Amino acid sequence: MLNRRHIRVKVMQTLYAFKGGESDDFSKDQKFLLFSIDNMYNLYLLLIALLIEVQKRAEDDLQKKQKKHLATKDDKDPNRKFVNNELLKLLRENVQFRNQLETHKITNWELDGEYVDIIFKAITSSDLYKDYMGNRVSDFREDKDFIIDIYKEVVAPNDKLYEYLEDKNLTWLDDLPTVNTTILKLLRKVKQNSDEGHFNPKLYKDVDDKQFALDLFKKTLLNKTTINKDIELKTKNWDSDRIANIDYVLLQMAICELKNFSSIPVKVTINEYLEIAKEYSTPKSSIFINGILDKLVKEYDTDGKLNKIGRGLL
């Protein structure tokens, strides 16, 4: 689920918030970094759980209509196509997923059920829903395509849901695009006979990614003085107040990565930080950062400070 760019963003956010120096204790900040990353999985669980709760809400709605004093023919014999959606039933009956909800204490929708109602109403008032409910017969493929379309067109872009997530956890807003992409990928790949582990993706691709997050955070802090000197030498004509704080942090991380991560190609490092700068800093930040890094890479290469292992890493 988590890619290296998102790991870099998490490290950037933690370093940006860190107010100490390289000799200060940063164990709490390191714990926050790992918590921020781990909490991304909670967001994933929360959004999948929302789909399950919406189906439950649809079932409750049908039952209430059937019990009405003046129930219509449609109320008594409703179209149960959405309630019986095979993909949602697969999620609802997934024991491993339910265990994950319990382990991570995901109970938001029990406490904030009004947001389930908001999403339910948004779905049932959509053209996608009307087209889907045009008949009473479907198969797994149609049910799956409908949930994919609903998630992409109705759930993911919902403003009320966005505001709710922002209120619950500010870091989730940065996680949301990655989590939404993961959910859509899993929905597209799921089959009727997929095993229960399908909807329990790994947060880290492998153990190296978690170690990368910790090493990038620690090494950037521990080499701050040396790194800052390198930056200052290449920004003599710049008033330090004119350099955006986020740009300074990105430069620190990029330089640390260039000098201390021998298996990461130079081009990958530069491109990753330029993309992050475009998203999180000023319009001209990527040009500024690219100019500084380009000069430093040439200098490091001449001085033998780029200890890259393997072909094509420079």
Secondary structure by P-SEA (a helix, b strand, c coil): cccaaaaaaaaaaaaaaccccccccaaaaaaaaaaaaaaaaaaaaaaaaaaaaaaaaaaaaaaaaaaccccccccccccccccccaaaaaaaacaaaaaaaaaaccccccccaaaaaaaaaaaaacaaaaaaaccccccaaaaaaaaaaaaaccccccaaaaaaaaaaccccccaaaaaaaaaaaaaaacccccccccccccccccaaaaaaaaaaaaaaaaaaaaaaaaaaaaacccccccccaaaaaaaaaaaaaacccccccaaaaaaaaaaaaacccccaaaaaaaaaaaaaaaaaaaaccccccccccc
